Amino acid sequence: MSFFTKNILTREEMTKIAAVILEVEKETIGEIRVNIQKIRPFRDRKLSVYELAIKKFYELGMDKTKDKTGVLIYILLSDKKFQIIGDEGINKKVSKEFWDVLAMKMAEYFRINKFVEGISHTVKEVGVILKKEFPMKSGDTNELSNEVVIS
């Protein structure tokens, strides 16, 4: 099944990605979300993919994490583009180059139609940096859902 179809991902594939997020978040106070948007809304036709990702970041409440440690992997199917967004707490400690290299690797997976693997790899790599910079603290709670959001 092609990733860029009406079905996007199977329920099993979405569950697999959510499980990777859950596993990664056991070792960090960071919060990771994956949002797959089917089409660009007409009202947002002039926004860049980056601007759309920022908008979705706020819509999903990712800016409300206690330590500003949210990361959004945003995929816009209609444009065949994606954006990885880190909140301000993360961006104080993570370089732009880290995000660029991560995006290039994800794009490589996507080019060979390994979408679940690409998303999972990206989540794991984000987890490595989150574990290093934002290790799990006593009393931390899962602030955001791990489920893949389809919009």
C-alpha positions in Angstrom: 0.0 0.0 0.0 1.3 3.4 -0.9 1.8 5.8 1.9 0.2 8.6 -0.1 -3.2 7.2 -0.4 -6.5 7.7 1.4 -5.6 5.0 3.9 -2.3 6.7 4.9 -1.2 4.1 7.5 -2.8 1.0 8.7 -4.0 0.8 12.3 -1.2 -1.7 12.9 1.4 0.8 11.5 0.0 3.6 13.6 0.1 1.4 16.7 3.7 0.5 16.0 4.7 4.1 15.8 2.9 4.9 19.0 4.7 2.0 20.7 8.1 3.5 19.6 7.1 6.9 21.0 6.0 5.2 24.3 9.3 3.4 24.5 11.4 6.5 23.8 9.4 8.6 26.3 10.1 6.1 29.2 13.7 7.6 29.4 13.0 11.3 28.9 10.7 14.1 30.1 10.4 15.0 26.4 7.1 14.6 24.5 7.0 13.4 20.9 3.9 13.6 18.5 3.4 12.5 14.9 0.8 14.4 12.9 -0.1 13.3 9.4 -2.2 15.9 7.6 -3.9 14.6 4.4 -4.4 17.8 2.6 -3.5 21.5 3.0 -6.6 23.3 4.1 -7.7 26.0 1.6 -7.5 28.7 4.3 -3.9 27.8 4.8 -2.9 27.7 1.1 -0.4 30.5 1.5 1.4 29.1 4.5 4.7 27.2 4.2 5.0 23.7 5.5 7.0 25.1 8.4 4.2 27.5 9.3 1.6 24.7 9.0 3.7 22.6 11.4 4.0 25.5 13.9 0.2 26.0 13.7 -0.4 22.3 14.4 2.2 22.3 17.2 0.0 24.9 19.0 -3.2 23.2 18.1 -2.0 19.9 19.6 -1.0 21.8 22.8 2.7 20.8 22.4 3.7 24.3 23.7 2.2 23.5 27.0 4.7 20.8 28.2 6.2 21.7 31.6 9.8 22.0 30.4 9.1 23.1 26.8 10.3 19.7 25.5 7.8 18.9 22.8 8.8 17.6 19.4 6.4 17.4 16.5 6.9 15.3 13.3 4.5 16.9 10.9 3.8 15.3 7.5 1.7 17.0 4.8 0.6 14.3 2.4 -0.8 16.5 -0.3 2.5 18.3 -0.7 4.7 15.3 0.0 6.6 17.3 2.6 7.3 17.2 6.3 8.7 19.3 9.1 10.3 18.4 12.4 9.6 21.0 15.1 11.2 21.2 18.6 9.9 23.5 21.3 12.1 26.3 22.8 13.5 24.2 25.6 14.9 21.7 23.1 16.1 24.3 20.6 18.2 25.9 23.3 20.2 22.6 23.5 19.9 21.1 20.0 21.5 22.6 16.9 19.7 23.4 13.6 22.2 20.9 12.0 20.8 18.1 14.2 17.3 18.8 12.8 18.6 19.1 9.2 20.5 15.8 9.4 17.4 14.1 10.9 15.2 15.4 8.2 17.6 14.2 5.5 17.6 10.7 6.9 13.8 10.7 7.2 13.6 11.8 3.5 15.9 8.9 2.5 13.5 6.4 4.1 10.5 8.1 2.4 12.2 8.0 -1.0 12.4 4.2 -0.8 8.8 3.9 0.5 9.8 2.9 4.1 7.5 5.4 5.8 6.9 3.6 9.1 10.6 2.9 9.4 11.5 6.5 8.6 9.1 7.9 11.2 10.2 5.3 13.8 13.9 6.0 13.1 13.3 9.7 13.5 11.4 9.2 16.8 14.3 7.0 18.1 16.9 9.6 17.1 14.9 12.4 18.8 14.8 10.1 21.8 18.6 9.8 21.9 19.0 13.6 22.2 16.0 14.0 24.6 17.4 11.3 26.9 20.8 13.0 26.9 19.5 16.6 27.4 16.2 15.9 29.2 16.5 12.6 31.1 13.5 11.2 33.0 12.8 12.9 36.3 11.1 11.4 39.3 7.4 12.2 39.1 7.3 12.9 35.4 4.0 12.1 33.7 3.2 11.5 30.0 1.8 15.0 29.2 0.7 14.2 25.6 -0.9 11.3 23.8 1.5 9.0 21.9 -1.1 8.2 19.2 -0.5 9.3 15.6 -2.8 12.1 14.8 -4.4 12.0 11.3 -6.0 15.3 10.2 
